[in-house]
Amino acid sequence: MNLLEEAKTIAKGAGLAFLGFGASKIFTYIWRLVLARAGTDVYGLFSLGVALLTIAVAVSLLGLANGVERFAAYYYGKNERDKIKGVLTAALKISLAASIAIGVLLYVFAGAIARGIFGKPEMEVIIQFMAIALPAATLTEICFSAMKALQQIKYAIITKNVLDSAFKIALAAIPAFLSWGLLGLSAGYAAACFLTVLAFIYFLDRKVFPLFSAKIKSANVNRELLSFSLPLVVVSIASSSFYIIDTLVLGILKTANEVGVYNAASPTATLLLLMPTALLSLFLPVMTAEYAKDKKEKVTAIYRIVSKWILLANLPVLLGMVLFSRLIVVRFFGVEYAAAAIPLVILSFGYFTLSFFWTSFYVLSMLKKTKQIMLFAIVNISVNFTLAFLLVPQYGMVGAATSTAVAMGVYGLLFFGAARKYFKASPFDKRLLAFALGFGAVFFVTWLAESVFGFGVAEKLALFFAVVFVYLLAALKFGFIGEVEKELFRKAFKRTGLRGLKEL
């Protein structure tokens, strides 16, 4: 398989993933809008509960989601089905046991956490239902990683990004409509988690890999899997920390109202992860399969192509987030959430930086450099928590966003440096870096001009499209949209029946 075929595999998976993640973002926004209309206080308290569940899932996984993605992909490349089954069954059993144990503790101490840590007794019922949902939410992540590792992104997207979101909307809208308050919202969320994991197990066994078939024996790979995965527990927590540390510190030091307003900015900024997440959905499985065949040059080429795609796709998105930050939060969440505009801009820069360097994380995972990744995760959590506790008391939401954005930048640069050291390859060349910095400066000047002159919505849109048009022309002129991309575009347009693309 040549490089174009590998790129087509990743692009095809990315296309499916993009549609799925796009649908998921729409559904998630609808779900959050349902919650947000209950008031900033209720939305803030519920956001704290979801943040706690995210931490509990990260701990319960024991790093096994990353282990499944790496080893199942590796054995898939070698066509060793007994070892694939060994990886999947071990990960499911171990994570289920861990999640039940942690869930019991979380349920028992829900009142103490609500009163002692957050000073918000009304959170107790939320924490209890999140504890009940924990095993289902944990197994969902294992199944999702398994589907990606086996390059069956279609079923992963259907379940994770469509069905899960639909379940949450339906089971949040009903209690919200009937005014059942936090109790109804929490019970609905837990029920949605269980419906999602049942759908995942069905698709995994029936459509992806015969997990429960007696015809395939399960090889014992527990030791290898755990030695790789356990150091990644901290990494899982660190990856989740971008969504939760700022929220948790705000919840501890500030009011539920501020947490609610801030959580209009935080999920919105994750739109910068939409294209990278789609592109990376098959990045590790494809890259690891080639690495198993000892094809380092092809792995390096894949690394650079996907990194370039992420950078080129996200620069215009960053500009849009910066120019239209206030419009976005007010239009979708309401005027009472307008203060989230500045945190949204700050977080957007953080997510942009991290999304580009996330390919380097996958390179390190491929090389099994989990101890180095764990060390970087510890640094990330330390930076994030330290800055949050220093900045939030005085600057509130702006301080929370700044601490998270800085931690993302540090985390990404550490991955980049380590990947360059161990793999002897960089995700970009000097020309691409100069291009990115140049247009980064253009985008900054555009935002500065808008801030000074106070353009209206129509003027902002005209300015945005003009800059993006010049940006695309420059990308073509300097060869950053190369032969691989052009061939992919030709094939994509050919399927639509369009003509006249021979000179592209």
Summary of the structure (lengths in Angstrom):
residues: 504
radius of gyration: 22.5
end to end distance: 24.6
largest distance: 69.8
contacts: 1843
relative contact order: 0.11
helix: 87%
strand: 0%
